[in-house]
Amino acid sequence: MRNIRQPSPTLRNFDAEPSARLPVGQDDFPDRQAQLRRMHRQFRLDLEPGRERRKTFHEAPGKSAVSRKHVTEGVSVSAIARAFITALLCLPLSSVTYALALPHDDTSHAATLACLSPQALAPLATLPPGLVLAPIDSGSHIISDTKHSVIAAPYHRNSAGNRKVLEALLASPQAAEAKVRASGARYVMLCPQMHQVQALAERAPQKLVATLAIGRQPDWLVPLPLAGTPYRVFTLRPPSREPRQE
């Protein structure tokens, strides 16, 4: 408390006597020009009376004057253009795009919800924490219900991670090995009943996502059987040779 400065007498009196507060009208400062001149002489300030060389308000605007209308129009158009371009760039990597573009019915929607339920995810939490390569739509739920980390999740700022997962799932089983190992993933997980998995498998029947969805796996993946979950879970076999490139 000793370090707290007490208010100055001027401030105390100002607060205590509201009637003594200084008005701000022009007539209350009759000597303001004299005070400015004294300051000018003392500090060598480049001051001049306000009425000298002052432009009046009734002057016509200049040729290049910018009105509120111009500013508003410029901001609106540029803001809309930036938002539109950003949306177009994000669409190819957004899981929402796939959800809107690919047809699905109530049955697949219910199956997807079952894959994302806490009951389906609980067995995954029994595994030692690790980095998971899983379809985009399941990423946020795996983060929420387990101690695992994920590469992909339905967030537009995670476009790099989402792209890694899509490239791995849509690669051939042989070529996907290099992509999965390069990602640093400890686990590969997917729920075959999820609409996103089914849609990708339908459009890429010879790729990794379809191979895993139908109950098969390449030799570089080792199944980890878990009871009570629809997920297929794999860990990576220690590499005995260089992963094959496509």
C-alpha positions as CSV (number, residue, x, y, z in Angstrom):
1,M,0.0,0.0,0.0
2,R,3.0,2.3,0.6
3,N,3.7,2.3,-3.2
4,I,0.3,3.6,-4.1
5,R,0.4,7.2,-5.0
6,Q,-2.2,9.5,-3.5
7,P,-4.3,11.5,-5.9
8,S,-3.1,15.1,-6.3
9,P,-4.9,17.9,-4.6
10,T,-6.1,19.1,-7.9
11,L,-7.8,15.8,-8.7
12,R,-9.3,15.5,-5.2
13,N,-10.8,19.0,-5.4
14,F,-12.0,18.3,-8.9
15,D,-13.9,15.2,-7.7
16,A,-15.1,16.8,-4.5
17,E,-16.6,19.9,-6.2
18,P,-18.5,19.1,-9.3
19,S,-19.5,22.7,-9.7
20,A,-15.9,23.7,-10.1
21,R,-15.4,21.5,-13.2
22,L,-14.0,23.6,-16.1
23,P,-16.4,24.2,-19.0
24,V,-15.2,23.8,-22.5
25,G,-16.8,26.7,-24.3
26,Q,-14.8,29.2,-26.3
27,D,-15.6,32.1,-24.0
28,D,-14.1,30.3,-21.0
29,F,-10.6,30.5,-22.6
30,P,-10.1,34.2,-23.4
31,D,-6.4,34.1,-23.1
32,R,-5.8,30.9,-25.1
33,Q,-4.0,32.7,-27.9
34,A,-1.7,34.4,-25.5
35,Q,-0.9,31.0,-23.9
36,L,-0.2,29.5,-27.2
37,R,2.2,32.3,-28.1
38,R,4.1,31.9,-24.8
39,M,4.4,28.1,-25.5
40,H,5.6,28.9,-29.0
41,R,8.3,31.2,-27.7
42,Q,9.3,28.8,-24.9
43,F,9.4,25.5,-26.8
44,R,9.8,26.8,-30.3
45,L,6.7,25.0,-31.5
46,D,5.4,25.6,-35.0
47,L,2.0,26.9,-33.8
48,E,-0.3,29.3,-35.6
49,P,-3.7,30.7,-34.7
50,G,-6.5,28.4,-35.9
51,R,-8.2,31.0,-38.1
52,E,-5.0,31.6,-40.2
53,R,-4.9,29.8,-43.5
54,R,-7.8,27.7,-42.5
55,K,-10.0,26.1,-45.2
56,T,-13.7,26.7,-44.7
57,F,-16.3,23.9,-44.5
58,H,-18.2,25.2,-47.5
59,E,-15.3,24.6,-50.0
60,A,-16.1,22.2,-52.8
61,P,-14.5,18.8,-52.5
62,G,-11.3,18.1,-54.4
63,K,-11.2,16.2,-57.6
64,S,-9.9,13.0,-55.9
65,A,-12.0,13.3,-52.8
66,V,-13.2,10.0,-51.3
67,S,-16.7,9.8,-49.9
68,R,-18.3,7.4,-47.4
69,K,-20.1,5.8,-50.4
70,H,-16.7,5.1,-52.1
71,V,-15.2,3.6,-48.9
72,T,-18.2,1.5,-48.2
73,E,-18.4,0.2,-51.7
74,G,-14.7,-0.6,-51.8
75,V,-14.7,-2.5,-48.5
76,S,-17.9,-4.4,-49.3
77,V,-16.7,-5.6,-52.7
78,S,-13.2,-6.6,-51.5
79,A,-14.5,-8.3,-48.4
80,I,-17.0,-10.3,-50.4
81,A,-14.4,-11.2,-53.0
82,R,-11.9,-12.4,-50.4
83,A,-14.5,-14.5,-48.7
84,F,-15.7,-16.0,-51.9
85,I,-12.1,-16.9,-53.1
86,T,-11.2,-18.3,-49.6
87,A,-14.3,-20.5,-49.7
88,L,-13.5,-21.8,-53.1
89,L,-9.9,-22.7,-52.1
90,C,-11.1,-24.5,-48.9
91,L,-13.9,-26.5,-50.6
92,P,-11.7,-29.3,-52.1
93,L,-10.2,-30.1,-48.7
94,S,-13.4,-29.8,-46.6
95,S,-15.3,-32.8,-45.4
96,V,-18.5,-30.7,-45.7
97,T,-18.0,-30.7,-49.5
98,Y,-18.0,-34.5,-49.5
99,A,-21.1,-34.6,-47.3
100,L,-23.0,-32.3,-49.6
101,A,-21.8,-33.8,-52.9
102,L,-22.3,-37.4,-52.1
103,P,-25.8,-38.8,-51.7
104,H,-26.8,-40.5,-48.4
105,D,-29.9,-41.7,-46.8
106,D,-31.2,-41.9,-43.2
107,T,-29.7,-45.4,-42.8
108,S,-26.2,-44.2,-43.5
109,H,-26.6,-41.2,-41.4
110,A,-27.7,-43.3,-38.4
111,A,-24.7,-45.6,-39.0
112,T,-22.4,-42.6,-39.1
113,L,-23.8,-41.4,-35.8
114,A,-23.3,-44.8,-34.3
115,C,-19.6,-44.7,-35.4
116,L,-19.2,-41.4,-33.7
117,S,-20.9,-42.3,-30.4
118,P,-19.1,-42.4,-27.1
119,Q,-19.8,-46.1,-26.9
120,A,-18.1,-46.8,-30.2
121,L,-15.1,-44.7,-29.3
122,A,-14.6,-45.9,-25.7
123,P,-12.6,-49.1,-26.7
124,L,-10.2,-46.9,-28.7
125,A,-9.3,-45.1,-25.5
126,T,-7.9,-48.3,-24.0
127,L,-5.0,-48.2,-26.4
128,P,-1.8,-46.3,-25.5
129,P,-2.1,-42.7,-26.7
130,G,-0.7,-42.2,-30.2
131,L,-1.1,-40.3,-33.5
132,V,-4.1,-41.7,-35.5
133,L,-4.6,-41.6,-39.2
134,A,-8.4,-41.8,-39.6
135,P,-11.1,-40.4,-41.9
136,I,-11.7,-36.6,-41.5
137,D,-15.1,-36.8,-40.0
138,S,-14.1,-39.0,-37.1
139,G,-11.1,-36.9,-36.1
140,S,-12.8,-34.4,-33.7
141,H,-14.6,-37.3,-32.0
142,I,-11.4,-39.3,-31.4
143,I,-9.8,-36.2,-29.9
144,S,-12.8,-35.6,-27.7
145,D,-13.3,-39.2,-26.4
146,T,-9.7,-40.5,-26.2
147,K,-6.2,-39.4,-25.4
148,H,-5.1,-39.9,-29.0
149,S,-4.0,-37.2,-31.5
150,V,-5.2,-37.2,-35.0
151,I,-3.9,-36.0,-38.4
152,A,-7.2,-35.1,-39.9
153,A,-10.3,-33.4,-38.5
154,P,-13.2,-31.4,-39.9
155,Y,-11.5,-28.0,-39.4
156,H,-10.8,-25.8,-42.5
157,R,-7.4,-24.6,-41.0
158,N,-6.2,-28.2,-40.9
159,S,-6.1,-28.5,-44.7
160,A,-2.6,-29.9,-44.7
161,G,-3.5,-32.8,-42.3
162,N,-6.7,-33.5,-44.1
163,R,-4.9,-33.7,-47.4
164,K,-2.4,-36.2,-46.0
165,V,-5.2,-38.5,-44.9
166,L,-7.1,-38.3,-48.1
167,E,-3.9,-39.0,-50.1
168,A,-3.1,-42.0,-48.0
169,L,-6.6,-43.5,-48.0
170,L,-7.0,-42.9,-51.8
171,A,-3.6,-44.5,-52.6
172,S,-3.1,-48.1,-53.5
173,P,-2.4,-50.3,-50.5
174,Q,1.3,-50.6,-51.6
175,A,1.8,-46.8,-52.2
176,A,-0.1,-45.9,-49.1
177,E,2.6,-47.4,-46.9
178,A,5.1,-44.7,-47.6
179,K,2.4,-42.0,-47.0
180,V,1.3,-43.4,-43.7
181,R,4.8,-43.9,-42.4
182,A,5.8,-40.4,-43.5
183,S,2.8,-39.0,-41.5
184,G,4.2,-40.4,-38.2
185,A,0.9,-42.2,-37.4
186,R,1.0,-44.9,-34.8
187,Y,-2.5,-46.2,-35.6
188,V,-4.8,-46.4,-38.7
189,M,-8.5,-46.4,-37.7
190,L,-11.7,-46.4,-39.6
191,C,-15.4,-47.3,-39.1
192,P,-16.6,-49.2,-42.3
193,Q,-20.2,-48.1,-41.6
194,M,-19.4,-44.4,-41.8
195,H,-20.9,-42.6,-44.8
196,Q,-17.6,-40.9,-45.6
197,V,-15.8,-44.2,-45.6
198,Q,-18.4,-45.9,-47.8
199,A,-18.4,-43.0,-50.3
200,L,-14.7,-43.0,-50.7
201,A,-14.5,-46.8,-51.0
202,E,-17.2,-46.8,-53.6
203,R,-15.3,-44.3,-55.7
204,A,-11.9,-45.8,-55.1
205,P,-12.6,-49.6,-54.9
206,Q,-8.9,-50.6,-55.5
207,K,-7.4,-48.2,-52.9
208,L,-6.5,-48.5,-49.3
209,V,-9.8,-47.2,-47.9
210,A,-11.8,-49.8,-49.7
211,T,-9.4,-52.6,-48.8
212,L,-9.7,-51.8,-45.1
213,A,-13.5,-51.3,-45.2
214,I,-14.1,-54.8,-46.6
215,G,-12.1,-56.4,-43.8
216,R,-8.7,-56.9,-45.5
217,Q,-5.4,-55.1,-45.0
218,P,-1.9,-55.0,-46.6
219,D,0.9,-56.8,-44.9
220,W,2.5,-53.7,-43.5
221,L,-0.6,-53.2,-41.2
222,V,-1.2,-55.3,-38.1
223,P,-4.9,-55.6,-36.9
224,L,-5.6,-54.7,-33.3
225,P,-8.8,-56.5,-32.3
226,L,-11.0,-54.5,-30.0
227,A,-14.3,-55.7,-28.6
228,G,-17.4,-53.4,-28.4
229,T,-16.5,-51.1,-31.3
230,P,-17.3,-51.1,-35.0
231,Y,-13.8,-49.6,-35.7
232,R,-11.1,-51.5,-37.5
233,V,-7.8,-50.5,-35.8
234,F,-4.3,-51.2,-37.1
235,T,-0.8,-50.5,-36.1
236,L,2.2,-50.4,-38.4
237,R,4.5,-53.4,-38.7
238,P,8.2,-52.4,-38.3
239,P,9.5,-51.8,-41.8
240,S,11.8,-54.5,-43.1
241,R,12.4,-52.8,-46.4
242,E,11.9,-49.4,-48.0
243,P,8.2,-48.6,-48.5
244,R,7.2,-48.9,-52.1
245,Q,6.3,-45.8,-54.1
246,E,3.5,-45.7,-56.7
